[in-house]
């Protein structure tokens, strides 16, 4: 059994590249190590582990990644975690993605929008209604703010994704 923890020695950028390399090379033996890094290391290493798990299609990493996405400490630093979900089945978190579209920062909103676009055809009617209600509430609040045209247009665009076949 390989001791992957040795990859955490040395320069931080080398550590990050080594962790990403495990995913690129699809070293499935490293999955337990990557899950550990995901939950215990710095943001850069955490993101690298999430991307590696995604690259390998490790579906059981989705709840771990979403736990990090939804943790308040990561509110301004979750774009890469959301990007890591692009290759994984995460439809069950659709409502959370819509909330991030409404209230997240630019990078998070962009990655959550991609996830909404990917999963919008397979969500339940109840999930669709809840998502539209969240968007409608955000659109109303955004419309009350100064210089809100772009924000309202963006929310209307997302609403249109959920109302058009």
PyMOL commands that set and color helices and strands:
alter all, ss='L'
color gray80, all
select helices_A, chain A and resi 4-8+12-24+28-40+43-55+59-70+72-74+79-87+91-103+106-119+125-143+149-163
alter helices_A, ss='H'
color red, helices_A
deselect
rebuild
show_as cartoon
